Amino acid sequence: MENTQDIEKLAIDTVRILSADAVQKANSGHPGTAMALAPMGHVLWSKFLNYNPKNPDWANRDRFILSAGHACILQYSFLYLTGYDLSLDDIKQFRQLNSKTAGHPEYGLAPGVDVTTGPLGQGFANGVGFAIAQKHLAARYNKPGFDLFNYNIYAITSDGDMMEGVTSEAASLAGHLQLGNLIYLYDDNHISIEGSTDIAFNEDVSARFRAYGWQVQEVSDVNDTHALELALINAKSETQKPSLIRVRSLIAYGSPNKSGTAGSHGSPLGADEIKLVKKFFGFDPEKSFNVPDEVVKYYNEKGAKGEGKEEKWNQLFADYKAKYPELAAEYETAFKGELPAGWADKLPVFKATDPKMATRQASGKVLNAIAATVPNLIGGAADLSPSTETNLKEYDSFTSENRAGRNFHFGIREHAMGSAMNGMSLTKGVIPFGATFLMFSEYMRPPIRLAAIMKISPIFVYTHDSIGLGEDGTTHQPVEQLASLRSIPNLTVIRPADANETAHAWRVAVEKKGGPTVLVFTRQGLPILDQDKYGKASDLEKGAYILSEASKNPDLILIATGSEVALIMDAQIKLEAEGISTRVVSFPSWELFEKQDAAYKEKVFPKAYRKRLAVEMASPMGWHKYTTDEGDMLGMTTFGESAPAEDLYKHFGFTIDNVVARAKALL
């Protein structure tokens, strides 16, 4: 027993010093939290987490989230020591250019990092999405004797996480859904960058989480690893409630002059202080990155156990596949990120003779047409499914009693919805969508940006996309949102012009890999464009296409997205009647267009034809790239007004006569 205690103490202290050394070498980082939480990390990686360093993507591994992403050197240290493809040299390159060990954990960079965290509260809320996805996979695929998906989601959270509003949204949702597979460790160290947390934060966090419906336990000292183990055992046994374990720690434990102070939170300890830390723990103060062989051996042996766990699971899945071949094949297809053969054949085709239809309504018809063929497409809305038309009518709701449901009720929690969608999207086998009004994308900016950074593919659905929503007025009419969303790297924004473009927008979004998609739909009805007479809606995949060609070489090119395409089609008729040869380009997605080759771009926008007018009921920012110096843009340069849509179109100049006048002014 004494030998076990000795090696565990040496292992924990090694992680403390390794963390301090890495931050010191980088001359940047947050050493104090990692030093304090080494015992917590030790208990997790050596005794509780199910993982296989040889296959970080093992489907039934436990997920680990470092919501306190500033303490990432703690996670990197354990990934290195337990045998992931991360070396001591990688630790030495902490926070350096092209290193695997970035300044906050980044998915796809360091093996074993399940989600990119850093902005506080995000990891906490991502975990709720991970938990939802696990419950859903288990409900769909687990069978008696085949407990394929029974993993838990562990997270380390901080005082900063607890202060962020997204945490409250996500915790409330998790408690309501009784996500008992969530096990969160809260590092209650009372320190933030400005000093003691009591200058801004003195609420009873435990009482708050009990009110949310969580199981709450408290451990008075993070160094009491036995108490940590007991709390984690209790958390695992509580399957009806998510668990929060509140753990008191001393930041920068072992540092004689900086422990318990803000000075150890966001900056290196300093060379002299690190020597004192090493003396405190019995290490040679003159040696850096000193990792004893017995510590490497100890943690490597812990990590190696994961290979056997995965082998056992693989055999279970093989037996499952023999008994349930169709379900197994369905899951394997989804896990690989592939789609069922012929799924796109289910996309509806709308006729030009059909009545006007809002693209949000068309979107709902598309979703319901493909739902049966794409069983891993799941999602919902932030209390707006009747307005966003995102309800899957043949399917139940996901609830605490029914985990197989495919309709999600996120409540009026847009921020948590977006973050949860990221956790769902990071679970292979799930394609999540979430909906609200375009205006409220503002509440979701952090998870949209993080999805783009992680190169994952949730589908963000936004309706009520312009002043066309009418009487709700300035607070609900988006103006600057399209421009700001388009400015996010690796995000694909699609604003279709009619029902058929909407069907192909969904096709592109469902097939999309390597980044998220934003689908933008109207509240108001739009005419359905005649595909026999004009361009094919399937060309939406190219971002922009010639919808209606000019009678001869064009004098003018009219460009629009969404509902404004119908407007410029009407303007084209009037211009052509007056002898002005006019091409109409539907331009649903800038990002898709930019991926086309130069020849296609020249075909749509010939350099010789520089008289161009873009029309969009949104900020003109960015349109100059496509209108050229001889063109113009009819957009919104103020906020909207509260009035019926038709009155607003006249007031802001989105009329046939004004488009024609602006076009003529160019000539």
N, C-alpha and C positions, 0 to 999 in steps of 0.2 A: 504493500500500500504506500509505503514511504517513497519508493522509487517512482510510482505513478504520480504521486503528488509533486515530486521533484521535477520530473520531466514536464508536467503540465505547467508548473510555475516558470520553468526555463522557457518553455514554448511561448507562454503569454508575454513574458518580459522581452523575449526576442522580437515579438511583433511590435511592442511599444517602441523599442529602440530603432528597429528597422523603419518604422513610420517617421520617427523624428529625424533620422539620417536622410531619408528620401526628401523630406520637405526642406531640410537644411541645404542639401546639394542643389535642389532646384531654386533655392532662395525664394520660394513661393509656396503657399499652401496653408493647410490647417492641421497642425500636428496634434493639438490638445485633445480633440475628440477621439481621434484614432488611438492615442495613448491610453485614454481613459477606458475605451470600449474594447480593448484587446481581450479581456476575459469573456465578454459577451460574444465576440467573434469566435473565440476558441470553443465555447460551448456549442455554438451553432454548427461550425464546420467539422468539429470532431465528434459530435454526439447526436445531432438532431437532423440536419439537412440531408436529404437524399439527393445525390448528384453523382455524376460520372465525369471526371475531368477529361477522359478520353473522348467523350461525346457530349459536349455542352448542350446539345439540342435534344437530348433524350426526352421523349414526350411526357413521361410520368415523373420527371424530376420535380423536386420542390423548387418553387421560384423564390429567389431572394432579391429584395429591393433595398437599396441604400437610399432612402428618401433624403437622409442627411448627406447629400452627395458631396459636400465639402470634405467629408471624412473618407474620401475614396481610397486613400492610401491604405486604409484598414482592409478594404475589400481586395485591393490588388495584392496585398501581402498574403492573405489567405489563399487567393487563387494561385499565386506562385508556389506557396508551400504545399498545397494539397495536390499539385501535379497538373494543373492546367498548362496550356501552351503559353506560359508567361515566365520569363527568366529573371534572375537577379539583375541582369543587365537592363531589362525592361524597367525594373523598379528604380534603378539608378538613372534612367531616362525620364523619370516622372516630370510631367508638365513641359516636356521638350518637343520641338517640332518633329512630326511624323512618328511620335512614340505611341505605343499601344496604351500607355498609362497617362491618359489625358487628365486635365485638372478637375474634372468631374466624370463620373462613370459614363461611358458612351457605348451604347449597343452597337455591336458589329465591329468594334475596335479591339477591345480586350475580351478574349473568350471567357465565358462565365458571367458576363454582365447581361442581365435579362432586360434591362430598360435604361435609357438615358435619363439621368436625374441631375439635379442641381438647383433649378428654380424650386424653391421650397414649397412643399405641399403636393407637387406633381407626382412624386413617387408614391406617396400615400394614396392618392386617388387612382393612379395606375393600378395599384394592387387590387382595388375594388373591381376593376375590369378583368384582371387576371382571375380573381375569385369567381366572378360571374361566368367566365368562359370555362373554368374547370367544372363548375356545377352543371353547365349546359352540356359539355362533352360527356360527363358521367351519365347524365339523364338519357342522352341519346344512344350511347354505345355500351355502357356497363350492363352486364347481364348476370344472373345468379351464377356464382362461381367464377366470374370474370370481372373482377374489380379493376378494370384497366386504368381508370383515371381517378386516383384517390390522393393526389398530391396536395400539399398546403402551400400557402403564400406567406412567407416571412418578410418582415421589413424592420429596419432600424430607422426610427424617426427622431426628430429633435424638437427642442423648444420652438425653433423657427417654424417647423412644419405645423406645430399646434396653433401658431398665431395666424397662419395663412387661411383665408376664407375658404379656399377650395377644399381644405381638410374637413371643415365643418360640413360642407355639402356632401362630400364623399362618405364621411363617417355616418351621417344621417341615413344615406342610402344603404350603406352596408348593414346597419342595424335593422333597418326596415326589411331588408331581404334576408336577414338571418344568415349571413355568410360566415358560417362557423369554420371555414377553411382559411380565414385570415388570422394570422398571429403576428401582432406588431409589438415591438420592443421600443418603448419611449425613453430616450436618454434625457433624463431630467437633470441637467447639469447647472441650470440657473444662470448660464452665461450666454450673452450674445455679443455682437461686435461692439456695441456701445457700453457694455458693462454688465452688471447684474440685470437679469431679466425683470426684476421687480420694479424697474423704472418704467416699464410699459405693460407688464403682464403678471397678474397675480390671481388669476381665476383658479378655481378648483377643477383641474383638468379631469381628474378621476370622476368627479360628480357629473361633469358634462358628458363623458363617455358612457357612464351608467344610464344617463337619461336618453342617450341615443340607442340604448339596447345592447351595449357591449358588456362582456365580462371584463372586469378590471381587477388586476392584482398589483401589488406593490412589493418591490424588492428594495430594501433600504441601502444596499451597498453592492455595486456592480462587481466588486472583487469577491463576493460570496457566490462562487460558482455553483455550490450545492443548492442555494436558494433559487438561482436562475434556472437550474435544471428542474427543480420541483415546479416552478411557475410554468415552464414550457410544457411539462407533462400535463399539468392541469389544463393548459390552453388547448393542447391536442385532444384532450378528452371532452372538451366542451364543443359539441358539434352544431349547436343551435345558435350560438352567439359568436360574433367576431370577438377576438381577444386583444386587450391592450395590457401589456405588462409595463408598469411605470417603474423605471429603474433609476435610482439616485447614483450619480457618478461625480467624481471630482475631475474636472477638465485638467489635462496635462499631469495626471497622477505620476508622481516620481520626480517632478521638476521642483527643486527646492524653492525657487524664487518666482515661478510663473504658474504653478498649479493653482487652480481656482480663480484665475484672472482672465480678463478679456485679452490680455497680451499673448496668450497661447492659442487663441481661437483662429485668427486669420493671418498669422505671420510666423516665420521660423523662430525657434527658441533662441538661436544664436550659438556660435561654436562653444563658447565657454559654458553656457548653461547645459548644453548637451553632454559635455564631459561630466558635469555634476550628476546628470540623470544616469549616465552609465555607471558611475560610482555607486549611486543609490541602489541600482539593481545588480551590482556585482560584476559588471562587464568592464573590459579594458577600455579606459577613456580615450586611448590613442587610436583605437581601431574603429573604422566605419564600415557599415554594411556587414557586420559580423554575425553570420548566421551559423550556429553550431550544427555540425553534421547530424547529431542525434535529433535535433529539432526538425530538420528536413526529413529525416527518416520517419519520425513520428507522424508528421502531417501527411507525408506521401502514403503511408500505410492507411491512414484514415480515408484519403481520397481514393485509394485503389479498391476499397470495398465497394465503390460504386459500380465497378465493372461487373461484379457478380450480381448486383441488384438489377442492373439493366439486362444481363443475360437471362435472369429469371423472368423478367417482364417480357422479354422478346419471346420466350417459350410460351408464356401465357397468351401473348398475342397470336402466335402461330396456332395454338389450340383453338383460340377464339375464331380465327380465320377459317379453320376447318369446319367449325360448327355454324358460324354466321358469315358466310363468304360475301354476301351482298353488303352488309354493314361494314365489314372489314375493308372491302374494296372502296366503298364510299369514303371511309375515313382516310385511307391511304392516298386517294386522289386529292382530298382536301388538304392533308398534311403536306403534300408536295407542292401545294399552291396551284394545282391544276383545276380545271373545271370539267364537269361532266360533258361527254360528247354530245354535240347537238343542242347544248343549252340555249344558244343564241337563236335557234329556230323558233323558240317560244316568244321572242320579242314581237309585240303586236305591231301591225301596220295600219295606220289611220288613213282614211280617205278624205280627199279634198272636199267632198260633198257632205262630210260630217259637220255637225254644228261646231261653232267656236269652242275651244277647249283651253283652259288654263294649263300651263305646262306642269303645275303642281298636280292637277288632276290626271294628266297624261302619265306623270311619274308614278302615281298610285296604281294606275292600270298596268304599267310596265312591271312594277314590283310584284304585283299579284300574279301576273302572267308567268314570271320566271321563278317564283318562290318554290314551287314544287320541284323544279329541276335543279335548283341551286340550294340544297338543304342547309348549307352552312352560312347562308346569308341571313343575318339576324340583326335586329335593331329596333329603334323606336324614336321617341321624341321627348323633348323637354316640356311635357304637358300640352303638346300641340299636335298630336297625331290627326285630329279631325281637320285642322287647318293646313297641315303639311302633307296630308294624304299619304301617310307612311304606315298605316295599319295593314298588316298582312291578314286578310279577312278570314282565311281558312285555318288560321292558327291561333293557339291560346297565348295568353300573356305569361311571361316569365315572372314567377312569384316565389315566395318562400316555400309554398306548397307544391308548385309545379315548375321544376327546373327545365323541363323540356320545351316550355313556351318560347316562342320566337319573337314576340312583341315585348319591347321593354318600355317601362314607364319610368323615365329618369327623374320625373318631377321637375319643378322649376329650378333646375340645378345645371344650367348650361355648361359651366366651367367643369364641374365634376363629370358631366356626360362626356365631354370631349376627352378628358383625361382617362376615364374608364374605357372609352372606345380604343385608346391607344393600348391599354393593357389587353383588351380583347383581341386587337389586331396582332399583337405580339404572340398570341397563342395560335400556333399553327393549326389550321383546320377551321378557323372562324373568319368570316368576312363581316365586319360590323358596319352599320350605318347609324347615324344619329341626326335628328332634324330639329330645326327651330327657324325663326324668321332671320333673314339676312342681317337685319340690324343687330341681332343678338349674337352674331359671330364675334362681336367685340368682347363678349364675356368668355370666349373660347380661344382667344389668340395664343396663349401659351401652349396648349396641347396641339393646336394646328401646326405651330412652328416646330415643336418637338417631333411630331410625326414626320414632318419634312426632313428634319435633321436625321432621324433614325431610318429614313427610307422605307417606312412601312405604309400600308395602304388602307387606312380607314376611309370611309366615304362620308363626307360632311354634306348634309342636305340642307339648303337654305331656300326658303320661299319668301313671298311678299318682297320682291326684289327691287322695287323702285317706287317713285311717286305714284305709280299706277295702283298702289294699294289704297290710295284715296284718303278717306276721312280721318283715319287715325293720326294723320298729320306728321309734323316734323320729327317727333320722337321716334316714330316707327318707320319713317321713309328713309331707306339707306341712300347715301350720296357718295361718300368717300370709301365705302367698304370694298367695292370691286377693285379699285386702284390699289388699296392697301393689301388686299389678298394677293393680287397679281404680283406684288413686289416681293413676296416670300419665295426664296429659292426652292426649287424642287416641289412646288405645289402646283397642281393642275386645276385651273378654274375653268368650268364649262357653263356657259349660259345659252341654252338652246332656244331656237326661234319658234318652234312649234312642237306638236305632239310627236312627229316622227323623228325630229332631231333629239327629242327627249329620250326616246327609246334607244338611240345610238349613244347618247350621253351615258346612259346606264350601262350599255355594253362596254364602253371604254373604261368606265369606273370599275366595273366588276373584274375586267381583265387586267387592270392596271397593277403593275408591280414596281417597287422601288420608289414609291412616294404616294402621298395622299391625294384625293380628288375632292374638289368642292363643286357640287352641282347647285346651280342657281335657277330657281323657277318663279314663274309669275303667279300672282293671285288672280289676275284678270284673264278672261277668255281671249284666245288668239285664233285667227283663221289657220286652217291646216293647208300647208302649201302643196300644190299639185306636183307630185314627183314625176308624173308622166310628161309634164310640160316644162318643169324647171329642173334644177340640179337635184341630185340624189342626197337624201338626208344621211346616208351612210358615209358621205364624204366629211361628215362632222369629225371623223377620226383624224382628218388632216388639219383641223383647227380652223381653216377658212377655205371657202370654195366659191366658185362662180355659181350663184343661184339663178340669176337671170341675165343672159348675155345681151349686150347692146345690139342694135339693128345693124351697125357697121362699126368700124374702129371707134372705140369710145372717146367721146369728148370729156367724159366724166365717169368716175367710179364712186358709187355710193356704198358705204360700208356700215354695217350695224350688227348688234348682237341682240338676242332675246326678242322681246316684244317689239322693239324698234325695227326689226327686219320687215314686218308687215307694213310699217309706215313708209319705209324707203321703197318698197315694191310699188305702193300706190304713187309715190312721187315719181318713180321711173316712168310709169304710164303717162303721167302728165308731161314730163320732160320730153319723152320720145314724141308725143303728140305735137310738141312745139319745135320738133326738129333737132333736139339735143340728144345725141346718141349716148345712152347711159347704161353702164354695167352695174349690176347689184351683186355685192359679195356678202354672204352670211359669214360672220366671223365669231363663232361660238367660243373659241379658245385660243388665246395668244400662245400659250405654252405648247399646245399641240402643233400649231402652225410653225413655231420656231424650230421644231424638230424635222421639218420637211427640208428636202434638198433645194439648192439654189434654183434649179430649173423649175420646180413646182412654184416656188415663191414668185419667180418672174412671170410665170403663166397667170397667176392670180393678180399680181400687182406689177404689170410691166413698167420698167423704168421710164419708158417713153410717155406713159400716161400719168402725169403727176397732178392732175386736177382731181382731187379726191375729197369727199366729205364723209366724215364718220359721224354717226348719230347714236348716242347712248345716253339714257337718262341717269347719268352718273358723272362723277368727277372726270374732267378731260385729261387728267394727269396720265401721261404715257402714250396717248394716242398720236402724238406728233411723229412717232417712229413710223407709223403707217400712213398718215395723211401727207407727209412730206412738207417741204417749205412752201409749196404752192397749193396746199390743201387747207382744210378747216375742220373744226370739230364742234358739233352741236351737242352740248352736254349741260350739266348742272354746276353752276358756280356759286350757288347759295344752297341753304337747306330748303326743304319742301314747305308746303303749306297744308292746312287742313281744309279739304274740299273734295267733292266728287272727282274721280279720276279725269273725266272728260274736261272738267273746268281747269284742272291742273295742267293738262296737256296744252290747252290754249294759252294759259297764263305763262307757261315756261317755253312756249314755242315749238312743242312737239306736234306739229300739224303738217299736213301735206303742203299747204301753201307756204309755210315758213321754210320747210326743207327745200322746196323748189326755189324759193327766193335766195336762200343761202347758196344753193348750188349755182344759180345763175350769177351770183356775185363773184364766184370763182372764175367764171368765164369772161 
